[in-house]
C-alpha cells in the first residue's frame, strides 16, 4: 500500500502549471529573411551526408496551416502578393528546418529518474490500481498534457507514443485534431501488448498468452482508436528482475504474427521492443514495422529490414533510442533510480544495440529517431541529444541525423505526404533556431519559434532540469 499512498499524496499535492492557452486559429503568415536547412534522402533509408542552406528565403503559411510558398526574400513581387492577407515575420537570419519527430516516446514521466522506485511488478500493480481511480485518472491526464507540451516547446511537432498507462494520449490527440488545443501531431499507442508478467506489465501493458487473449487485447486497442500497437517481444532493462532478462525472447513469433495481421488489416502499424538478435528476428518475421532499440544484425535480419513482406510498407525500420541506453551505462546509478540488475542488463544489451546500429548505418537501413522519453534521464525536451548521439556514436553526419528526425521518421511513420520536409503543400511543422544545426546540433536545444500545423508557439521555453542536463553533457 505504500506506493499507492505515495501516489495519492503526490496527486493531491502536485501542481502542474497550466500552460497559457494558445489560439488554435490558423492565421496566414510569412517568415522573411530566413536560412532554410535542407537535408535529402539518400540510398535506401538513410539521408545524404551533406546538407545545404538556402540563404535569405521566405516561407509562407496559409489559412489551413500548410506551407503555401517558398521563395527568395529578394523576390519583391511574390512578397508583395502575400502582404495583404498574411502577417509578416522577420526571421533576421535565423534558421528554419522541419519540426522534429520523436518516434519513440512515453509521456507518463518527466525523465528525471524512475519515480518513487516503481520498478517491481507489485509496486507497478499498485500504481496502476491507483491510476484507474478518478483522482488517479485526473493526475495522469495532467502529467500527460504537461509532458507533451514540454516536447512541443522543445521543437517536437510529431510524437509517437509506444506504451501508455491508459488511453490519455488518444484523448489528447483527439482534442488536438479537433482544434480544442494546440499540440504536436500525436500517434498514440495506448498500453503495449506483453505476455503475462512480461516487459511493461502490468503498468503499461495488456497481458495475454493465448490466441484468444491476444486477439481480445488487439481489438481493445483498435476499439480505442490507437494509431500504433507496441509489442514487448523481449524482456527490457528498467523493470528487469534477474540478470539476462533484458533481451530474452518473451512473446512467441506466432502470437506476434497474429497481432501484426489484425493491426495491419486496420491500417495500424506495429512496433516491437526487441533487445536481442533472436527477439528482433522473430519480431521482423512476424511482420512488425519498427524495431525499438534493436540489437546486432545477421544476414537474415538485414534482409528483413530491407524487404519485409509481412510489414505494412514492405520494409522495416529500427528506432535505436541511444538517449535511453547511454545514460544507464555511464551515469550515476543512484541518480537514475536503477537497480544493480537493471544496470548490468543495460550494459549487456547496450553493447549489442550500438554494434547493430553502426551496422545499420553502414548498410543504409531505415534508421529513425526516438528517445524513449520518461526513462531515466530521458526528458521530454532533449530530442536534439538523440541526433547528437547518432553522430558521435553511430557514424552519421549531422545532415543525416537531422534527416532521420524529420524526413526519415515521416516516411517510417507513413507521414511523408503530410510532414517531415520544407515542401509546398505539406503541413507547416517548423522549427526556427538561432544557429546552423548542420554546424552544431545544439542549436536545436532552445528554439526561437515552433510552428505546429501552421500554429505558431511564440517564445517556446521548455522546463529544463539543470542537474540532468549537466550529467548528460558528460556523455
N, C-alpha and C positions, 0 to 999 in steps of 0.2 A: 504493500500500500504506500510505501514511502515515495516512490516515483510518481504515483498518481497524485498524492498530496502536494508534492513539489510543483507539478504541472498546474494543478488547480490554483495554487497560490500564485504562481507566475502569471497565469492568465488573468487573475484579478488585479495584479499589480502592474503588469506591463503596459507601457504607453507607447504604442506605435504611432508616431506623428503622422497625422493625416496630411498627405501632400496637397499643395494648393491645387484647386480644381482647374484643369486645363480645358480650354474651349475645344470641343470636338468638331467645330465647324471648319470646313475647308475654305480657306481664303486664298485665292491665287496670289502667288508672289514670285519674284525673280531674284536670284542671287547673282550679283555682278562682281567682276574682278576677283574671281576665284581660280585657283590652280586645281585642275581635275586630275585625280590619281587614277591611272588606268592599269589594270592587270588583265592578262588574257589567258584563256585556256590553252594548254599545250598538248602534249601527247597523252592520250587516254585520260586519266583522271586528274593529272597534275597540271598546275599552271606553268606558264613560261617563267624562266628565271629572271627575266628583265621586265620591269615595269616602265611606265613612262608618265610624264607630266604634261598636260595640255595647259599652258600658262594663260592667265588673264582671260578666262572664259566666263560666260553667263549661263545659268541653268534656270529654266522657268518651270513652275509647278502650277498645274491647272486646278479647277474647282473640284475635280474628282480625286485629287491627291496623286495624280500621275505626273511623270516627267513630260512636260509639254514641248520643250525645245532646249537645245544646247548649241551655243554659238560663241564666236569670239566677242569679247566685250567691246571691241573696236567697231563692230558692225552696228552702227547707229540706227540704221533703218529697221533692223529686227528689234532692237531695244525700244525704239520709238513705237513700234506696233504693239508692244506689250505695256506701254507706260500708263494707259488709261485704266485697264482692267486688272492690273497687278500691282501689289505693293512692292517696293524696291528695297533691297538689302545690299549694302556694300560689304563684301567679304574682306576687303583690304588685303588681298594677297594670301588669305588663308587657303587651306587645302580641303577639297571635298572628295569623299570616297563613299561607296555604298555602305549602308548601315551593316554592322556586324551581325552574324548569325551564330547563335550558340546552339549546337545540335545535340548537346547532352547536358541537361540542367535538371536539378532538383530545387524546389523553391520552398521547402519546409524548414530551411535553416539559413543562417546568415553566412556560414563558413568560418566563424571564429574558432570553432572546435566542435567536437562531438558533445552536444548539450546534455548536461545532467547525467552523464555516464550511461546513456541509453544504448548499450552495446551487447546486452544479453537478450535472449528470447523472452524471458519472463518480464524484464523491465519494458521491453517493446510491447508486449501484450497488454500490460497495464497502461502504458502511454496511449495505445490505440483505443483502449476502452474509454479512457477519459476524453479523447478527441472525438469520440462518437456522441458525446453528450452535447446538449445545447450550448453551454458555455465553451466547451471544447471546440465545437464547430466554429463558433464566432472567433475564438482565438486563432484557429487555423486560417480562417479567411483573412484576418488582419495580417498575419505573418506572410501569407502568400502574396497578398496585394502589395505589401511593403517591399518584399524581396524582388518581385517582378518590376516594381517601379525603380529599384536601385539598378537593375540590369538595364532598363531603358535609359536612365540618366547617364549610364556609362557608355552608351552608344550601341547597345544591342537592340536591334529593331525587329528581329525574328528570333524566337526562342522555342525549342522543342524540349518538353519535359519527358523524362524516361523513368518514371517511378514516383508517383504521388501517394500521399496517405489516403486521400479520398478523391473527390471529383471537383475540388475547389478551382483547379486550373481550367477545367471545362467551363465552369460557370463564369469565370473571369474572361475567358476567351469569348464567350457569347456576348458579354457586356461590351467588350471592346469592339467586336464585329458589328454590334447593333448601334454603335455610336454613343453609348451611355458614358463611356470613359475613354481616356487616351492610354494606350499601352503598346507594347510590341505585338507583332503578329505571333500568336501562340499556336503551336501544335501540341495538344495535350494528350497525355497517356493514361491518366488515372493510375490505379495501382498496377504494379507489374505482375507477371504470372510466374509462380515458383512451385516446386514440389513441396509437400508438407515438410515444414521445418527448414526449407531451403533458403538461399540468399535473399535477403529483403523481407523474409517472413518473420513475424507477422505484421510488422509496422506498415510496410509499403507494398504488401503483396496479397494477391488472391492465391490460395494454395489448392493444389489438386494433383493427383497421381493417375487416376483412371481416365479413360476416354470421356466418360460422362461428365466428370468434374471439369476436365479441360474445356469441352465444348460449352458447358454452362458458364464457365468463367469468361471465355471469349465473348459469348453473347451478352453477358452482363456489361462488359466493357463497350461493346458496339452499341448496345441499347442506350448507354450514357453518352454516346456521341464522341468517342475518342478519335484522335487523328492518327495515333500510333499505338502499337501494342509492344510492350517490352517483356522479354523472356529472360529469366535467370538460368542460362544454360550451364553455368558452373558456379561454384562457391565464390564468395567475394572476400574482401580484406577487412573492412571495418567491423563486420559482425561475425568474423571467424572466431571459432572457439577452440580449434585444435590446429596444430601445425600441419601444413599441407592442404588445408581445406580450401584456400583460395585457388581457383583454377581447376579444382576437382570436378569432373563432369557430374551434373545433377539430373537435369531433365533429359529424358530419352529422345533420341532423334525422331522416333515415331510420333511422340506427343508434340514435339516442336513442329513437325510437318503438318500435323492437324491444325495447329494454331495458325501457321502460315496460310494454309489453304482457306480456312474460314475468314481470316483477316483480308487476304488478297481478293476474295470474292466480293468483299465490301469496298475494295479500293484502298484499304488501310495498310500502311507499311508496318513492318515488324523489325524491331531492334533486339539484339541479343547481347546480354552481359556475358562475355566469354574471356577467360584469362588463362587459357592453355591451348596448345596446338590441337589436342583431341576435341576439346569443347568447341573451339572455333570451327573445326572441320564438320562436326555433327550439325552445328547450327547452320552453316552455309549449305550443306547438303539438304537440310530441311527446307531451305528457301528464304532465310532471313535477308533483309535488305541492308542492314547495317550491323557490324560487329562493334560493340562498345568495349573499349580498352584494347583487346587483341593480344596476340602472342606471336611466337615465332611462326615462320611460314615453311611449307614444303611445296613440292610441285603441284600437288592436288589442290591445296588451299589457294595457292596463287592463281591457278586456272579457274577456280570457283569465283574468286574475286572478279576476274576478268569477264567470265561468262557463267552466269548462274541461271539456268533455265527455270528454276522454281521461284525466283525472286520477281518482284513487281516490274522492274525495268530491265531484266536480263543480265544484270551485273550487281555486285555488292560492294560496299564501301567499309572502311574502317574509321572509327572515331576514337583516336588514341587516348585522350584525356591525360596528357602529361601533367596538367595542373593538379590532378589528384594524386598521381604517383610520386612525383619528385619531392613534395614536402614530407610525405610519410616515410621516405627513406633517408632524409637528410636533416630534418629539423628536430628540435627538442620534443621528445616523446610526450612529456607531461603537458606541454602547451597544446599539443594536438589532441590530447584526450584518448590516446591509443593504448591498447594493452600490449604486453610483450608478444603475445601470439600474433596479433594483427601486424605488429611491426615486422616480425620475422616473415610472415606471409607476404607482406608488401615487398620486401626486398627480393623474394623469390620470383614473384610474378612480374615485378618491375623490370628486372633484368631481361626477361623474355619479351616484355612489351617493347622495350627500347630496341632490342635486336630485330624484332619483327617489323617495327615501324621504319627503321632505317632501310630494311629490305623493301618495304612497300614503296618508300620514296624513290629508291634506286630503280624500282621496276615500274614507276609511273602508275601505280594503282590509284583508285579513287580514295583519297585521304581527306577527311573533313575535320572540322574544328568543334570540339565540345569540351567543357571544362570540368564537368561533374560537380557543379556548384552545390554548396551546402555541405560538402565533405570537409574534413579538417583542413583549414586554411585555404579553402577554395571559396572565395567570396563571390557575391553576385556581380561585382563591379570590375573584376580583374580579367575579363576575357582577353584583353590585349596580351596578357602574360602567356597564354597558350600559344599565341603566334610567335612570341619571343622564344619559347621553348622549342617550337618546331624548327626554328632557325638554328639555335645553339646546340640542340641535342639530336636533331633528326636530319640535318643537312639541307633543309630548304633554304632558298633565298627569301629575303623579305617580301618580294613581289609574290612569290609562291604561297607564302603564309597568308598574306592578305587575300589572295585569290581563294585559298582554302576556306577562309572565314566568310567569303562573300559568294562568288560565282560557283565554286565547287560545292559548298554547302547547299546553295539553292538548287543545284542540279540533283544532289543526293536526296534532298527532301521533296523533289518534284515541284519546285517553286521557281525554276529558272525562267518561266514565262511570266512571272509575277514580280520577282525581286532579284537582287544579287548583283546588279551592274548598273552603271550610269548609262541607261539606254532609253531613248524616247519611247514612251508608251508603257514603261514599267512603273511600278509603284515608286513614289518619291520617298524611299527609305534611305536617308542620308546621314552622314557624319561629317561635321566641319571641325577641323583641328588646326592648331596654330602652326605646327611644323610639318615637314615632309616625312610621312611614315616609311617611305622607301629608304630613307636615310637613317631613321631612328624610330622603331616601333613604339617607343614610349610616348611618342606624340599622340598615340591613341588613348592614353591614360585619362586625360581630362579634356573632353571635347568642349569646343566653344558653342556648338549648336548641334542638337539632334533633331532630325525630322523623321517621324514615323507615319507612313502612309499619307504624306503630304501635310501633316500637322506638326508645326514647329514646337519644340520644347526649349524655351529660352533659358539661358544661364543654367544648364544642367550641372548639378553638383551631387554626385552620389556620395553617400556617407561612407567615409573610409575608416578603417581600423589601423591606426598608426603602428601598433605593435606587430600586427600581422604583416603589413606592408614591409616593415623593416626586416622581419625574418625572411620574407620571400625575396627581398633584394640580395640576400646572401647565397641564393641558389645559383 
